[in-house]
Amino acid sequence: MDSLYPQFVESANRPTMATPETRRRSHDQLLIPTTVEKSDQIMVEVTYQGPKTPTKSRLHSVRSKNANGNQDAPSGSLENERILMKNVIIMGITFALVYSSFNALQGLQSSLFTETGLGLKALSLVYGFGVLSCFYGSTIVHKLSTNWTMSASFLSFSIFVASYFYPRPCTVLPAALILGLSLGPLCCAKTTYLNQIISKLTCLTQNIRDKLQQRYLRVFHLFSNSGAIFGNLITALILHYSGDIYIFTGRVKLSNALLTNPKISAADVLSTPGLCHLDQCESGHVFKNGSIIYFVLPPSVSLALIGIYLGVIFFGLVGITLALEKFDVLIPQDPMERPLYLQSARSIGLLCREPRQQLLIPIVLFIGLEQGFMYADFTKSYVSCTLGLEAIGYTMMCMGAMNTLGALLVHHFTKHIKRPLVMAAGLTFHVGLLMVLWLWRPMIDDVAVFYVIAAGWGLCHSIWETLSLTYVIISYTVDWQIPYIAYFMYQGLGLTMAYTFAFYLCTEVKIYILAAALFVAILPYSILEFRLHHQQKIQQRTSIL
């Protein structure tokens, strides 16, 4: 080894003399950072001996598979948005089919069972237990998935409707209990599925995502609310061409010819003036003394109605089971590892403590009260006793059509008109309608007034519902599921109170209650609207800057 490097060994053993100049240079070199020299790069050639394929065949877009095995379009693409919108429309149509039958049957309850109040008691059970079932709805969705939860809930609707083949307390009330226990899981499944669809809209800014979220929810509510039109139209046509039977008690002061015949035709009844006025409570009374007039449908008519209702629900059940795509349910892990029903109860309890929710609760309770008043009291104390039972379908169809159209108009007007002005218009219309119902005595000659009241009430309902729901979606853009479920609970509580009081309180007293509830709710809700208006104004100024 030494012979190979003689010069290097010799230079290393040779002594050197360090001059002051060399020492100074070496000291200066210590202060200067040294640079590391790059090592020589070794070139390696890699060859591939396998079969050669074109570049286009090796590159493909990554697509996620759904539960059906189909591949979705790339996330954020236009094709993916169309697929998601298709699912929203299918879901809205299926809900419209199911709720069309339920809403049509709901409008007949107060007029068909006026002696025992069976229909109103059943509806009280439906919405009362529907409020309680929201606490364990997430557990059912986690066990069954969203699609099967909605299918099971639709099946409970069919059980409730089928119980009217033999309308007795032993059949109707248990079916109402089953339906009420399934409403909460249905609401949780609906919100979970919509949230899953919205969560697939990735690669978007938060502003665009919020706008698409509002559009998807608006499309769903548009289709689901339109079910009130078709269901009531079916009811009106069947009752109009089949006829109905009227039975009176002896307390009614009619002619002797009518009193001797317990079953009277519709023409004889409608010729009696002031019949709805006789059905009202006496002056100064709060509670009803009993029913004066009630309707009994022939077996053939009732079988036709219930059969058609069940057929419509069946189509909705098939659509939600076969046509709707399935997604996996992702439940966030609780650090305390509490059960899902305790998590839901805790989330709803914490939400109710928020000042925004406390200001929102009165207006949502009023929405449930006024909706229950129209289905329970307006149909019985104004429409059926004056125009006949088939007129309930026409008036409720008019209210449903105006409710659907009003939701579109309110959404369009809020883009150009301030929300507080729309709220003020709704307050003015609703106060006018309450005054008309308080002062007006229904007569057969005032047919147009019934439809004007129904259309105006549908418009007012669309104003309150659209404004309050959009406020929930705007205020809780990220986590809107729990506020949405709480909204359903408040509205269900208002419907429960309306159907419970409908059988015992006089109509005039219930108008007073509605007026008081409106004036109590409008002040806190006005605070929310003006806060939202001020917040949007600040956001517009900051966006300009």
Secondary structure as GFF3:
##gff-version 3
##sequence-region A 1 545
A	DSSP	alpha_helix	6	13	.	.	.	ID=ss1
A	DSSP	alpha_helix	20	31	.	.	.	ID=ss2
A	DSSP	alpha_helix	55	58	.	.	.	ID=ss3
A	DSSP	alpha_helix	78	112	.	.	.	ID=ss4
A	DSSP	alpha_helix	118	132	.	.	.	ID=ss5
A	DSSP	three_ten_helix	133	135	.	.	.	ID=ss6
A	DSSP	alpha_helix	137	144	.	.	.	ID=ss7
A	DSSP	alpha_helix	146	162	.	.	.	ID=ss8
A	DSSP	three_ten_helix	163	165	.	.	.	ID=ss9
A	DSSP	alpha_helix	169	199	.	.	.	ID=ss10
A	DSSP	alpha_helix	206	225	.	.	.	ID=ss11
A	DSSP	alpha_helix	227	242	.	.	.	ID=ss12
A	DSSP	beta_strand	245	248	.	.	.	ID=ss13
A	DSSP	alpha_helix	256	260	.	.	.	ID=ss14
A	DSSP	beta_strand	263	264	.	.	.	ID=ss15
A	DSSP	alpha_helix	266	270	.	.	.	ID=ss16
A	DSSP	alpha_helix	275	279	.	.	.	ID=ss17
A	DSSP	beta_strand	293	296	.	.	.	ID=ss18
A	DSSP	alpha_helix	299	318	.	.	.	ID=ss19
A	DSSP	pi_helix	319	323	.	.	.	ID=ss20
A	DSSP	alpha_helix	340	352	.	.	.	ID=ss21
A	DSSP	alpha_helix	355	373	.	.	.	ID=ss22
A	DSSP	pi_helix	374	384	.	.	.	ID=ss23
A	DSSP	alpha_helix	385	387	.	.	.	ID=ss24
A	DSSP	alpha_helix	390	413	.	.	.	ID=ss25
A	DSSP	alpha_helix	419	439	.	.	.	ID=ss26
A	DSSP	alpha_helix	447	475	.	.	.	ID=ss27
A	DSSP	alpha_helix	481	502	.	.	.	ID=ss28
A	DSSP	alpha_helix	507	544	.	.	.	ID=ss29
###
